[in-house]
Amino acid sequence: MEHVTRILTQVEAGDAAATEQLLTLVYDELRKLAAAKLAREKPGQTLQATALVHEAYLRLVGPGPDVRWDNSGHFFAAAAEAMRRILVERARRKKSQKHGGDWTRVELSERHPIACTTPDQLVAIDDAIERLAVDEPEATELTKLRLFAGLSVEQAGDLLGMSRATAYRHWSYARAWLKTQLTDEDSAS
């Protein structure tokens, strides 16, 4: 991954060839992250892992504000965040009236709890994560990597530079906190 960090520095300097090299180096890893996330989405998802990777990559290195990458972990964390935002934007768009927002799809099989989220639930989860970020930014980053990038607790903790024990402590706290927040929202509805 040190090679990735060096190329990220070249991308920051405006080297167009480095941008292509970077995509070649990180594509497989980003594709795995996207495929893991989409595997937990509801069946019938029209967004493919390849499209999610491409859209996230364009947001990371495309035209726009200059971003300085500290290391490859910083880059992959930003990629997970970009994928999260893309999926939440799609959920908000699907929730709108124009895209059948009042229709309810009923699935007969539910493989994973996150896969069963409706656009309303995904937006509620995202809103709760944003509230968690105010008091627990480290737990929030770990949670984003777990839920939206499909990483294990160990992988997310490693990317964030946390010990295994710290990663599990943050995940346990965030999971309980989110459950409380989402349960409170459901009972208030």
Beta strands, then each sheet from edge to edge (+ up, - down):
end
